[in-house]
Amino acid sequence: MRRLLALLPAALLAACTAPAPSPAPSAAGPTAAPAATPFPDDGVARVSCDHVIGVEEPSASTNLPVLLDAVALPVGRQLQVTEVDGRWWAKQGLLVRPGTPVDLEIVGEAVATSTIGWGSPGPAVTRIRVFCPDVYDMPGWYAFAGGYTVDRPRCLRLRIRSGTRETLAHIPVGAPC
């Protein structure tokens, strides 16, 4: 009882003190990247961290080779396509390592007629960024729904960047590479 009485003044003082102002809510939600992201704010579309659909490991069973130790993409198998309004759509998820910045960009002649996008819904763009801090505290990579849209089945070339590293990926969207 004496302990409770000793704590009473501190509890009353805390109750009378104005709460510290909370930070403004983020439009991207609670899992959004911190304010100091590894990318400049230059208008490039970003995959929202709120759109993670699962956590899994890239493996031989998923046929998604890992590039730059940052992203897993379907470079080893031809994706099935479906015609939608005169264009071709290939549904293919994206796996990214949590806490690792990734920039994906269509390059070559297809940049004028093709798009990529992940999220719910994902933007249809030629360049997209992913950076999600490790907020789920689970082993694995973050998975996002989405895919590729092309004017005709083709081998789509993507420039992949992570930090100072860069590589070119050939994605077989309805056609071999």
C-alpha positions as CSV (number, residue, x, y, z in Angstrom):
1,M,0.0,0.0,0.0
2,R,2.9,2.4,0.8
3,R,4.4,1.7,-2.6
4,L,1.1,2.6,-4.3
5,L,0.9,5.8,-2.3
6,A,4.5,6.7,-3.2
7,L,3.7,6.3,-6.9
8,L,0.5,8.4,-6.7
9,P,2.2,11.8,-7.1
10,A,4.1,10.7,-10.2
11,A,0.9,9.2,-11.8
12,L,-1.0,12.4,-11.1
13,L,1.7,14.6,-12.6
14,A,1.9,12.4,-15.7
15,A,-1.9,12.6,-16.1
16,C,-1.8,16.4,-15.9
17,T,1.1,16.9,-18.3
18,A,0.2,17.6,-21.9
19,P,1.1,14.7,-24.2
20,A,4.0,15.1,-26.6
21,P,2.7,15.9,-30.1
22,S,2.6,12.8,-32.2
23,P,4.2,12.9,-35.7
24,A,1.9,13.6,-38.6
25,P,0.5,10.4,-40.0
26,S,2.2,9.0,-43.1
27,A,0.1,8.7,-46.2
28,A,1.9,5.4,-46.9
29,G,0.9,3.9,-43.6
30,P,2.8,2.5,-40.6
31,T,5.1,0.3,-42.6
32,A,6.3,3.1,-44.8
33,A,10.0,3.7,-45.3
34,P,11.7,6.1,-42.9
35,A,12.0,9.7,-43.8
36,A,15.7,9.2,-44.8
37,T,15.3,6.7,-47.6
38,P,18.2,5.6,-49.8
39,F,16.5,7.2,-52.8
40,P,16.0,10.8,-53.7
41,D,12.5,12.2,-53.9
42,D,12.5,12.5,-57.7
43,G,9.0,11.5,-58.6
44,V,9.7,7.8,-59.4
45,A,6.8,5.5,-58.5
46,R,7.3,3.5,-55.3
47,V,5.8,0.2,-54.2
48,S,4.0,0.8,-51.0
49,C,5.2,-1.3,-48.0
50,D,1.6,-1.6,-47.0
51,H,1.0,-3.9,-50.0
52,V,3.2,-6.8,-48.8
53,I,1.2,-9.9,-49.4
54,G,3.5,-12.3,-47.6
55,V,6.9,-13.2,-46.5
56,E,8.8,-16.1,-48.2
57,E,12.2,-17.2,-49.3
58,P,13.3,-17.2,-52.9
59,S,14.3,-20.8,-53.8
60,A,14.7,-23.2,-56.6
61,S,11.0,-24.2,-56.2
62,T,9.8,-20.6,-57.0
63,N,12.1,-20.4,-60.1
64,L,13.1,-16.9,-59.0
65,P,16.8,-16.3,-59.1
66,V,18.1,-13.7,-56.8
67,L,19.8,-10.7,-58.3
68,L,22.2,-8.3,-56.4
69,D,21.2,-10.1,-53.2
70,A,18.2,-7.8,-53.2
71,V,15.4,-8.9,-55.5
72,A,14.1,-12.2,-57.0
73,L,12.8,-12.1,-60.6
74,P,11.7,-14.7,-63.1
75,V,14.7,-14.6,-65.4
76,G,14.8,-18.4,-65.9
77,R,11.4,-19.2,-67.2
78,Q,8.9,-17.9,-69.8
79,L,5.9,-16.2,-68.2
80,Q,2.4,-17.0,-69.4
81,V,0.6,-14.0,-70.8
82,T,-3.1,-13.1,-71.1
83,E,-4.4,-10.6,-73.7
84,V,-6.2,-7.7,-72.0
85,D,-7.5,-4.9,-74.2
86,G,-5.0,-5.5,-77.0
87,R,-2.0,-5.7,-74.7
88,W,-0.4,-8.7,-73.0
89,W,-0.3,-9.1,-69.2
90,A,1.9,-11.5,-67.2
91,K,1.1,-11.9,-63.6
92,Q,4.3,-12.4,-61.6
93,G,5.0,-11.4,-58.0
94,L,8.1,-9.6,-56.8
95,L,10.3,-10.7,-53.9
96,V,12.6,-8.1,-52.2
97,R,14.9,-8.4,-49.3
98,P,13.7,-6.3,-46.3
99,G,15.7,-3.2,-45.7
100,T,17.4,-3.3,-49.1
101,P,16.7,-0.6,-51.7
102,V,15.8,-1.8,-55.2
103,D,15.2,0.2,-58.4
104,L,13.7,-1.6,-61.4
105,E,13.5,0.1,-64.8
106,I,12.5,-1.0,-68.3
107,V,15.2,-0.3,-70.8
108,G,15.5,-0.5,-74.6
109,E,12.8,-0.2,-77.2
110,A,10.1,-1.7,-74.9
111,V,10.2,1.4,-72.7
112,A,7.7,3.1,-75.0
113,T,5.2,0.2,-75.0
114,S,5.6,-1.8,-71.7
115,T,5.0,-1.3,-68.0
116,I,5.7,-2.9,-64.7
117,G,3.9,-2.6,-61.4
118,W,3.5,-4.2,-58.0
119,G,1.2,-3.4,-55.2
120,S,-2.6,-3.4,-54.6
121,P,-3.2,-1.8,-57.0
122,G,0.3,-1.2,-58.4
123,P,1.1,1.6,-60.7
124,A,1.7,0.9,-64.4
125,V,5.1,2.5,-64.9
126,T,8.5,2.0,-66.6
127,R,10.5,2.6,-63.4
128,I,9.6,1.7,-59.9
129,R,11.3,1.6,-56.5
130,V,11.0,-0.7,-53.5
131,F,12.4,0.0,-50.1
132,C,10.7,-1.5,-47.0
133,P,12.4,-1.7,-43.7
134,D,12.3,-5.0,-41.8
135,V,9.2,-4.3,-39.8
136,Y,7.7,-7.8,-39.6
137,D,10.5,-9.4,-37.7
138,M,10.1,-12.6,-39.6
139,P,12.7,-14.4,-41.7
140,G,12.1,-14.2,-45.4
141,W,11.7,-11.7,-48.2
142,Y,8.7,-9.4,-48.8
143,A,6.3,-10.5,-51.6
144,F,4.2,-8.1,-53.7
145,A,1.5,-9.0,-56.3
146,G,1.8,-7.5,-59.7
147,G,3.5,-8.1,-63.0
148,Y,4.3,-7.0,-66.5
149,T,2.3,-5.5,-69.4
150,V,3.7,-5.5,-72.9
151,D,2.5,-4.6,-76.4
152,R,3.4,-8.1,-77.7
153,P,5.0,-11.1,-76.1
154,R,8.7,-10.2,-75.8
155,C,11.9,-10.5,-73.8
156,L,11.7,-7.5,-71.5
157,R,14.9,-6.0,-70.3
158,L,15.0,-4.5,-66.8
159,R,17.9,-2.5,-65.2
160,I,18.1,-3.5,-61.6
161,R,19.9,-1.2,-59.1
162,S,20.5,-1.7,-55.4
163,G,22.9,0.7,-53.7
164,T,25.9,1.2,-56.0
165,R,25.4,-2.2,-57.8
166,E,23.5,-2.7,-61.1
167,T,22.6,-5.5,-63.4
168,L,20.5,-6.2,-66.4
169,A,17.7,-8.8,-66.2
170,H,16.0,-10.4,-69.2
171,I,12.3,-11.3,-68.3
172,P,10.7,-13.7,-70.8
173,V,7.1,-12.1,-70.9
174,G,5.3,-14.6,-73.2
175,A,8.4,-15.1,-75.4
176,P,11.8,-16.6,-74.8
177,C,14.9,-14.5,-74.1
